[in-house]
Amino acid sequence: MTNAVVVEGLVKRFGENTALGGVDLTVSEGTVLGLLGPNGAGKTTVVRILSTLLKPDAGRAEVAGLDVATQADQVRATIGLTGQYAAVDEYLTGSENLEMVGRLYRLGKRESRLRAGQLLERFDLTDAANRPAKTYSGGMRRRLDIAASLIARPKVLFLDEPTTGLDPRSRLGMWEFIADLVHDGTTILLTTQYLEEADRLADRMVVIDKGEVIARGTADELKAQVGGERLELTVRTVEQLAVVTDVLRPLSQGEVHADQQTRRLSVPVTGGTDTLAEALRRLAGVDVDVLDIGLRRPDLDDVFLTLTGHAAEDAPPSDDAAPATTVSAGASR
């Protein structure tokens, strides 16, 4: 299968801060690559370099066989990009926003209007088509922004946390639309901190932290790195959390994670229900109030916890590159 995106040894520094320390990744044509990592890990920097908004300090990157550094104009004619924040003109209507973008990409007046109507319908914005964007809700602006990135039918689409700010219903609709795009042959690089989103949409995933790739593979392959089952329980007080950690540590097959804020303990184990029974026997011998206990299989949250030392939602504030504006098929806004 041909690679639509190739990144080799990508390095980017901002002063003394190394945002990317030699990132390698590929995205096969017609697939979704999920780029995962905490805030500040370098995800947005990768996207900005691939979309020609930043130049790398070292390494190389190609999109659709075009070098992002030496063939930037041709790359921009091939891609679509939606950044982390909606970039729409608040004083134009939804239709006018999309038609303006189409004209910037030299689609012609008729084609721009046709595409605008198609995308407004697809993103459930037809009823608001003639209203100024400043009257839109945050979720509506987000949908309009993503529609703008698609107006020229890009071959490769970069979605930088595309469902941020969307309500659950709109997020599900966006997932369906992304799946439809891939079915029609679009290649997508998706950055996200919604691990359920990556699990559902991505064919393969790359996890980066502190500017370096720390894991790659399918969702199942990444989960296999965590291994086995996890015994999880919640206790009444933080003090009791320390007690049960000591009691259950002998059953652990790896690092025990204790969350003081939720008073929840996660212990990697083997042995299934026999281990659960042994845990209950041990807990019966100490003075603690267990509010909830059970076994569960690992998910992508566990991958984050194991690989980065914290869950995705506990990531530190971002010091990554500034948020990207929207780019689609040869122009930027």
Secondary structure, 3 states (H helix, E strand, C coil): CCEEEEEEEEEEEECCEEEEEEEEEEEECCCEEEEECCCCCCHHHHHHHHCCCCCCCEEEEEECCEECCCCHHHHHCCEEEECCCCCCCCCCEHHHHHHHHHHHCCCCHHHHHHHHHHHHHHCCCHHHCCCEHHHCCHHHHHHHHHHHHCCCCCCEEEEECCCCCCCHHHHHHHHHHHHHHHHCCCEEEEEECCHHHHHHHCCEEEEEECCEEEEEECHHHHHHHHCCEEEEEEECCHHHHHHHHHHHHHHCCCCCEEECCCCEEEEEECCCHHHHHHHHHHHHCCCCCEEEEEEECCCHHHHHHHHHCCCHHHCCCCCCCCCCCCEECCEEC
